[in-house]
Structure formats: C-alpha cells, structure tokens
Amino acid sequence: MTTAYAPPLAARLSLTPKTTLAGLLDGAWWPRSRDLAVELPPLVDALEEPCGRITRVAVNPTRWPVVPHKVPATGHTVHVGWFDEQDPDKMILLSYTVGRCDLLVIPPETEPAAAARLMAAATIPGSVLAAGVLMSDEAATGRRMRDARSSEDARSGEDAWEADGGSAPPPLRHPVVGSRMIPLPGNARRRR
C-alpha cells in the first residue's frame, strides 16, 4: 500500500518592502495551526530567498502548545528556542546572511479580514508599533466593527419602528478627542 502525502501549503506571509526605513517588524505570518513542527518548514522555505537560510527561531511558548527543539526544513535543521520575556505575538528568525527577521504571528483562528489588516499594518516601512500593540489595536477594531454591525441591525429595526410612527432616536454624541482640552486662541488668557 502506497501512502501519498499532500504537499505542504505555502506560508501565508507578508514582508515589509526593502527601504531605508527600519521598523520594529519585518512582516507578518499567518500560520494555519499552532503546530510549529508542521508550520515552520513552509515558512522557512518562503524566507529562503529574501532572508537566506533560517537556522534559528525564537518564540514565546504562550501561543504554542508544543515547542520542538529542532524542526527539519528543506536541506537543513532549524533550532527552536523559547523565551517567556519575548512578545507572545512575535517570532524572531535568525539567518547567516540577513541576520534577524522579526515577524508578527497572527493567530490561526483569526478572521481573514482581520488577518489582512494585520498583514498590512505589520508591513508598513518604519513602523514603530510592536506586535502586541498591533494585536491589541486589531482586537479593539474588531470589537468596533462588530458593534457597528450590531448597531446597523438595531437601526434597521428602529427604522421599521420609526416608519410605524415611533419617535426619532436621540442624536449621536461626539466622542472626546484627546485627554486634554486645548484653549482656542480667542479664549486664552492674556499675559500682563
């Protein structure tokens, strides 16, 4: 009996364009599972041309249930280490030619639209946003988008109610912008 293996799927990877602007991240990776032994080989293969041969990888074990010490890749072995102090949403990859490559790791269960936003945000040249900040921002954006959809659903019900003779909804309040009030030129106190 012959067992046929399906070829591994290509890594879902987006890299920052080469510029003189150095940022905190070199790109983003969206693995399909939390199994490093399965997910690392396609990532390492995808990074071979832009980064050279990846020889070492560092992760935070918070996001990975099993962290193998070595993972076979095409033609070599990748040594994997873990550090609790490292940002759990970031992976550090080391190669002999380029040096270090820091990637935002997007959780496998992330919705495609959110993953696309994260990939775009992580590849902005010169960005000073850390991996954890991008993930927090996306979580907040995702909540706002879900709230907006719920609000639209509620509004469609209000529109039907309004058409049947109900009262108008209260006006929308404007959010406060910033934490301080800045006096307008006409309202500022004059010095004597």
VEXMARTI-199725 format. One record per residue (C-alpha): residue in three letters; z, y, x. Coordinates in pm, 1 decimal, m for minus. Each point is the difference from the previous one (the first is absolute). Example, Ala and Ser with C-alpha at 12.3 -4.5 7.8 and 13.67 -1.06 7.14 Angstrom:
BEGIN
pt zaro = ALA	Z = 780.0	Y = m450.0	X = 1230.0
pt zaro = SER	Z = m66.0	Y = 344.0	X = 137.0
END
This chain:
BEGIN
pt zaro = MET	Z = 0.0	Y = 0.0	X = 0.0
pt zaro = THR	Z = m100.5	Y = 337.8	X = 140.0
pt zaro = THR	Z = 210.2	Y = 305.8	X = m66.9
pt zaro = ALA	Z = m190.1	Y = 325.7	X = m22.1
pt zaro = TYR	Z = 188.9	Y = 317.4	X = 75.1
pt zaro = ALA	Z = m98.5	Y = 332.7	X = m145.9
pt zaro = PRO	Z = m56.1	Y = 268.1	X = 263.2
pt zaro = PRO	Z = 280.6	Y = 256.3	X = 13.4
pt zaro = LEU	Z = m57.8	Y = 314.5	X = m199.8
pt zaro = ALA	Z = m72.4	Y = 318.4	X = 193.9
pt zaro = ALA	Z = 295.7	Y = 227.3	X = 65.5
pt zaro = ARG	Z = 38.6	Y = 292.8	X = m237.9
pt zaro = LEU	Z = 30.4	Y = 262.7	X = 267.7
pt zaro = SER	Z = m68.9	Y = 371.1	X = 32.9
pt zaro = LEU	Z = 25.2	Y = 176.0	X = 336.8
pt zaro = THR	Z = 41.2	Y = 367.5	X = 81.3
pt zaro = PRO	Z = m326.3	Y = 149.6	X = 129.2
pt zaro = LYS	Z = m9.7	Y = 66.6	X = 374.2
pt zaro = THR	Z = 92.2	Y = 365.5	X = 54.6
pt zaro = THR	Z = 211.6	Y = 201.3	X = 240.2
pt zaro = LEU	Z = 264.4	Y = 38.0	X = m271.1
pt zaro = ALA	Z = 272.2	Y = m258.6	X = 54.3
pt zaro = GLY	Z = 201.3	Y = m99.1	X = m305.0
pt zaro = LEU	Z = 291.7	Y = m233.7	X = m61.2
pt zaro = LEU	Z = m222.5	Y = m276.3	X = m140.1
pt zaro = ASP	Z = m327.0	Y = m148.9	X = 117.3
pt zaro = GLY	Z = m91.4	Y = m139.2	X = m339.7
pt zaro = ALA	Z = 111.0	Y = m225.8	X = m283.8
pt zaro = TRP	Z = m13.5	Y = m372.1	X = m70.2
pt zaro = TRP	Z = 27.7	Y = m164.6	X = m341.2
pt zaro = PRO	Z = 78.3	Y = m371.8	X = 49.7
pt zaro = ARG	Z = m56.6	Y = m247.4	X = m282.9
pt zaro = SER	Z = 337.5	Y = m173.3	X = 46.4
pt zaro = ARG	Z = 326.7	Y = 23.0	X = 192.2
pt zaro = ASP	Z = m93.7	Y = m295.9	X = 222.6
pt zaro = LEU	Z = m47.5	Y = 140.4	X = 352.1
pt zaro = ALA	Z = m139.8	Y = m329.0	X = 132.6
pt zaro = VAL	Z = m285.9	Y = 25.8	X = m250.6
pt zaro = GLU	Z = m45.4	Y = 378.5	X = m8.1
pt zaro = LEU	Z = 11.7	Y = 90.5	X = 372.3
pt zaro = PRO	Z = m310.4	Y = m189.2	X = 126.0
pt zaro = PRO	Z = m250.9	Y = 191.7	X = m220.7
pt zaro = LEU	Z = 174.6	Y = 329.2	X = 87.3
pt zaro = VAL	Z = m11.3	Y = m73.8	X = 373.5
pt zaro = ASP	Z = m369.3	Y = m95.8	X = m29.4
pt zaro = ALA	Z = m78.7	Y = 324.2	X = m185.8
pt zaro = LEU	Z = 176.0	Y = 205.0	X = 268.8
pt zaro = GLU	Z = m172.9	Y = m174.0	X = 294.4
pt zaro = GLU	Z = m284.8	Y = 251.9	X = 27.3
pt zaro = PRO	Z = 182.8	Y = 330.5	X = m60.4
pt zaro = CYS	Z = 325.7	Y = m89.0	X = 177.8
pt zaro = GLY	Z = m72.9	Y = m288.7	X = 233.2
pt zaro = ARG	Z = 182.8	Y = m331.5	X = 6.5
pt zaro = ILE	Z = 332.3	Y = 28.6	X = m184.6
pt zaro = THR	Z = 263.9	Y = m192.2	X = 194.3
pt zaro = ARG	Z = 327.6	Y = 106.3	X = m162.1
pt zaro = VAL	Z = 112.6	Y = 106.7	X = m345.2
pt zaro = ALA	Z = 333.6	Y = 148.4	X = m112.5
pt zaro = VAL	Z = 118.2	Y = m2.1	X = m361.4
pt zaro = ASN	Z = 318.3	Y = 63.7	X = m193.6
pt zaro = PRO	Z = 112.6	Y = m333.2	X = m156.1
pt zaro = THR	Z = 99.4	Y = 175.6	X = m323.5
pt zaro = ARG	Z = m354.9	Y = m34.4	X = m138.9
pt zaro = TRP	Z = m85.6	Y = m340.4	X = 151.8
pt zaro = PRO	Z = 191.1	Y = m311.7	X = m117.1
pt zaro = VAL	Z = m98.7	Y = m192.9	X = 315.4
pt zaro = VAL	Z = m80.2	Y = 161.3	X = 333.9
pt zaro = PRO	Z = m166.4	Y = m256.4	X = 229.9
pt zaro = HIS	Z = 42.1	Y = 51.3	X = 375.2
pt zaro = LYS	Z = m365.2	Y = m79.9	X = 73.1
pt zaro = VAL	Z = m311.1	Y = 10.1	X = m215.2
pt zaro = PRO	Z = m329.6	Y = m151.8	X = 113.6
pt zaro = ALA	Z = m291.6	Y = 241.8	X = m20.2
pt zaro = THR	Z = m364.2	Y = m39.9	X = 98.7
pt zaro = GLY	Z = 8.4	Y = m108.3	X = 365.4
pt zaro = HIS	Z = 361.8	Y = 99.6	X = 74.1
pt zaro = THR	Z = 357.5	Y = 10.9	X = m123.9
pt zaro = VAL	Z = 172.5	Y = 305.7	X = m144.6
pt zaro = HIS	Z = 372.4	Y = 32.8	X = 74.7
pt zaro = VAL	Z = 199.8	Y = 134.4	X = m294.1
pt zaro = GLY	Z = 331.4	Y = 179.9	X = 29.7
pt zaro = TRP	Z = 223.0	Y = 159.4	X = m258.5
pt zaro = PHE	Z = 228.7	Y = 301.3	X = 7.7
pt zaro = ASP	Z = 238.5	Y = 108.3	X = m276.7
pt zaro = GLU	Z = m19.9	Y = 360.0	X = 122.1
pt zaro = GLN	Z = m377.1	Y = 18.3	X = m54.0
pt zaro = ASP	Z = m133.1	Y = 157.6	X = m320.1
pt zaro = PRO	Z = m41.3	Y = m296.3	X = m240.8
pt zaro = ASP	Z = m332.8	Y = 140.8	X = m123.5
pt zaro = LYS	Z = m152.7	Y = 15.5	X = 348.8
pt zaro = MET	Z = m145.1	Y = m255.1	X = 239.6
pt zaro = ILE	Z = m41.5	Y = 69.0	X = 371.2
pt zaro = LEU	Z = m283.4	Y = m180.7	X = 179.7
pt zaro = LEU	Z = m43.9	Y = 0.6	X = 377.3
pt zaro = SER	Z = m316.8	Y = m64.0	X = 201.4
pt zaro = TYR	Z = m86.7	Y = 19.8	X = 367.5
pt zaro = THR	Z = m287.2	Y = 243.8	X = m51.0
pt zaro = VAL	Z = 110.9	Y = 257.4	X = m259.6
pt zaro = GLY	Z = 373.7	Y = m40.2	X = 28.0
pt zaro = ARG	Z = 179.3	Y = 46.4	X = m329.2
pt zaro = CYS	Z = m129.1	Y = 3.9	X = m357.4
pt zaro = ASP	Z = 240.0	Y = 85.4	X = m286.4
pt zaro = LEU	Z = m104.7	Y = m108.0	X = m348.1
pt zaro = LEU	Z = 144.9	Y = 70.6	X = m341.5
pt zaro = VAL	Z = 48.3	Y = m338.3	X = m168.6
pt zaro = ILE	Z = m73.7	Y = 23.0	X = m371.0
pt zaro = PRO	Z = 185.8	Y = m267.5	X = m200.0
pt zaro = PRO	Z = m232.6	Y = m276.6	X = m126.0
pt zaro = GLU	Z = 105.8	Y = 52.6	X = m363.4
pt zaro = THR	Z = m107.1	Y = 367.8	X = 3.3
pt zaro = GLU	Z = m246.2	Y = 104.9	X = m271.4
pt zaro = PRO	Z = m353.4	Y = 62.3	X = 137.5
pt zaro = ALA	Z = 0.3	Y = 371.0	X = m93.1
pt zaro = ALA	Z = 333.3	Y = 54.6	X = 176.0
pt zaro = ALA	Z = m119.0	Y = m197.5	X = 304.0
pt zaro = ALA	Z = m312.5	Y = 217.4	X = 18.3
pt zaro = ARG	Z = 213.0	Y = 317.5	X = m8.3
pt zaro = LEU	Z = 227.9	Y = m137.2	X = 271.7
pt zaro = MET	Z = m295.8	Y = m104.1	X = 216.9
pt zaro = ALA	Z = m145.5	Y = 349.5	X = m28.1
pt zaro = ALA	Z = 333.6	Y = 170.8	X = 72.8
pt zaro = ALA	Z = 72.0	Y = m217.9	X = 304.8
pt zaro = THR	Z = m336.2	Y = 76.3	X = 161.1
pt zaro = ILE	Z = 15.3	Y = 380.1	X = m3.1
pt zaro = PRO	Z = m43.9	Y = 114.1	X = 362.4
pt zaro = GLY	Z = 306.0	Y = 175.4	X = 138.2
pt zaro = SER	Z = 225.1	Y = m91.2	X = m292.4
pt zaro = VAL	Z = 370.4	Y = 27.1	X = 73.9
pt zaro = LEU	Z = 104.9	Y = m209.4	X = m299.1
pt zaro = ALA	Z = 182.2	Y = m320.6	X = 92.3
pt zaro = ALA	Z = m71.9	Y = m331.7	X = m172.2
pt zaro = GLY	Z = 319.8	Y = 11.1	X = m205.9
pt zaro = VAL	Z = m75.8	Y = 353.6	X = m118.7
pt zaro = LEU	Z = m348.7	Y = m102.4	X = m115.2
pt zaro = MET	Z = 145.8	Y = m294.2	X = m192.0
pt zaro = SER	Z = 267.7	Y = 219.3	X = m162.1
pt zaro = ASP	Z = m258.4	Y = 261.2	X = m94.7
pt zaro = GLU	Z = m222.6	Y = m267.5	X = m153.3
pt zaro = ALA	Z = 291.8	Y = m145.4	X = m195.1
pt zaro = ALA	Z = 69.7	Y = 346.7	X = m142.8
pt zaro = THR	Z = m370.4	Y = 58.7	X = m72.5
pt zaro = GLY	Z = m26.7	Y = m338.7	X = m168.8
pt zaro = ARG	Z = 296.8	Y = 84.1	X = m223.7
pt zaro = ARG	Z = m154.1	Y = 337.2	X = m87.3
pt zaro = MET	Z = m330.4	Y = m167.3	X = m84.7
pt zaro = ARG	Z = 172.5	Y = m262.3	X = m219.4
pt zaro = ASP	Z = 201.1	Y = 276.7	X = m167.2
pt zaro = ALA	Z = m319.3	Y = 198.7	X = m61.2
pt zaro = ARG	Z = m166.4	Y = m303.9	X = m160.4
pt zaro = SER	Z = 307.9	Y = m55.3	X = m219.0
pt zaro = SER	Z = m3.8	Y = 367.9	X = m88.3
pt zaro = GLU	Z = m369.1	Y = m20.2	X = m96.0
pt zaro = ASP	Z = 74.8	Y = m300.2	X = m222.7
pt zaro = ALA	Z = 289.4	Y = 188.6	X = m158.7
pt zaro = ARG	Z = m217.2	Y = 309.8	X = m43.1
pt zaro = SER	Z = m268.0	Y = m196.3	X = m182.7
pt zaro = GLY	Z = 275.3	Y = m104.1	X = m243.7
pt zaro = GLU	Z = 116.3	Y = 361.7	X = m22.6
pt zaro = ASP	Z = m358.5	Y = 113.5	X = m63.5
pt zaro = ALA	Z = m23.5	Y = m240.8	X = m294.0
pt zaro = TRP	Z = 335.7	Y = 123.2	X = m127.7
pt zaro = GLU	Z = m112.2	Y = 362.8	X = 47.9
pt zaro = ALA	Z = m316.7	Y = m63.5	X = m200.9
pt zaro = ASP	Z = 216.1	Y = m130.6	X = m283.4
pt zaro = GLY	Z = 190.5	Y = 331.5	X = m24.2
pt zaro = GLY	Z = 278.2	Y = m30.6	X = 261.2
pt zaro = SER	Z = 113.9	Y = 288.3	X = 216.5
pt zaro = ALA	Z = m143.0	Y = 96.4	X = 336.7
pt zaro = PRO	Z = 160.5	Y = m153.4	X = 308.9
pt zaro = PRO	Z = 217.0	Y = 232.0	X = 210.2
pt zaro = PRO	Z = m179.7	Y = 184.6	X = 282.2
pt zaro = LEU	Z = m4.5	Y = m169.8	X = 339.0
pt zaro = ARG	Z = 249.0	Y = 136.3	X = 253.1
pt zaro = HIS	Z = m123.1	Y = 94.9	X = 343.9
pt zaro = PRO	Z = 166.3	Y = m177.8	X = 291.5
pt zaro = VAL	Z = 193.4	Y = 201.7	X = 256.2
pt zaro = VAL	Z = m204.0	Y = 40.2	X = 317.0
pt zaro = GLY	Z = 215.7	Y = m9.1	X = 309.7
pt zaro = SER	Z = 375.0	Y = 11.6	X = 35.0
pt zaro = ARG	Z = 38.8	Y = 377.5	X = 53.5
pt zaro = MET	Z = m114.4	Y = 300.7	X = m189.4
pt zaro = ILE	Z = m192.9	Y = 247.7	X = 209.6
pt zaro = PRO	Z = 29.7	Y = 358.4	X = m127.6
pt zaro = LEU	Z = m322.2	Y = 171.4	X = m95.0
pt zaro = PRO	Z = m84.5	Y = 319.6	X = 195.0
pt zaro = GLY	Z = 74.9	Y = 229.5	X = m296.3
pt zaro = ASN	Z = 341.9	Y = m162.1	X = m60.8
pt zaro = ALA	Z = 128.4	Y = m7.5	X = 357.2
pt zaro = ARG	Z = 291.4	Y = 224.4	X = 93.7
pt zaro = ARG	Z = m87.6	Y = 284.5	X = 227.8
pt zaro = ARG	Z = 186.9	Y = 54.0	X = 323.5
pt zaro = ARG	Z = 155.9	Y = 340.1	X = 60.3
END
